[in-house]
């Protein structure tokens, strides 16, 4: 490959089921409720281009997948990111998270109003 790292990073939305989730907040502050996509009338849509970078410390050809939970505010800003699982573990998590911190979304809607949303996505790395 002539010393050039090549990769394909794919994104896929994963289905979400269950109740809304609340993240911890500081003392005296109410934790916002994050609605899962299955509970929304309209799920958040990405507005910015996201292209995760293949980690420079890995040889080309190593494939991986990272599943992330994105906590998106009612104005479309990513407020938190949690790694749900990664294969192989310890290789691609930071690259996937770094790619989504600056991402912007249209807000999720519930009963016609913007609400904080929880999205599960899968990011694929490899040739």
Secondary structure, DSSP 8 states (H G I E B T S, - for coil): -TT------EEEEE---S--EE----TT----EEEEGGG-SB--EE-S-------TTS-TT--EEEEEEEEE-TTSBEEEEEEEEEESTTTSHHHHHHHHHT-BEE-EEETTEEE-EEEEEEEEE--
